[in-house]
Amino acid sequence: MPLAAEPVGDGHAQAGADADDDSGLAGGHGVLSSGLKSRHPSTWSADVSTNLRVSSISYDGRMAAEPRPLRADAARNRARLLAAATEVFAEQGLAAPLEHIARRAGVSIGTLYAHFPTRQAFQDAIFPERLAVLDRIAETALADPDPWNGFVGFLTGVFALQAEDHGLNDALARRFPSSGEVAEVCARGAGHAERIVARAQAGGQLRADFELADLTALTWGMSQVIRESMDSAPHAWRRCLAFILDGLRAEAAHPIPDPAQL
C-alpha cells in the first residue's frame, strides 16, 4: 500500500521558493502541500509521474524508516539558521519575528519553516544544552556547607543565566509556551530548588513561610527587572536581589497576612 509521496523536483514550483530551498529535506513539513496547493486539483494527475516519487511499501505495523541525512546544502542552511536564531533571540527575546532570523541567516522564510516549523522547535534546538548549566548551579548550591549561602548562590546563578540574553530570560521565566525539552529542564530545576529551599529553612536561615510558589513569583519579577534593565543597566538586578534576600532572612521575617484576606 503506498505510504508516502515526496517531491523530487528542484522546488521552484513552491510559493516563495528560492535558490536556498530545502525541498529535498526528508520529512519536510508542508513541502508536499506547498508544492501542490497552488495548482487546480484537475492538474494534479498529470504531475504525478514527473514530480512525485511514490514509495510502494506494504505496511507491516513497524515504524517508518529513519529519515535520510540532510543534504550538504540543507545542513548548511540549518546551521546558519541556528546561529542566527541564537543571536536574534539573545537580542530581542523569544518574541522576535522569525523573518528576522531568516534574513540574518540569508535564507527564505520557507526554508526556515522547512527546518523549524514552530518557534518551539528552535527552543528545543538551542536551549536545552545551554540550560543544562542549571543542574551544575544546583549541585554547587547543595554542596555548600552553609545552606543560606547555597540558597543565595542558587538564586544568583539562575538570575545571572537569565541576564545573559533575552532569549534565555524568556525561556526560564516561561514567558512563552515552552517546548517539551525546555519544560523538562525547568521542571528538573524546580525539583532542585525545592531541596535548596528546604535545606536553608532547616538550617534556620531562610524564613519558614517561604514557599516554592514564592520562588516562582520571585523568578517572574526578577525576569522583568532583567528584561527592562539588560541593555541600560545590566547589573541592576543584583541590587534588587540583595534587597529581596534581606527580606527573606529568618531574623527579618514578620507574619505575612493571607493575600486573600487583604
Beta strands, then each sheet from edge to edge (+ up, - down):
strand 1: 2-7
strand 2: 52-56
sheet 1: 1+ 2-
end
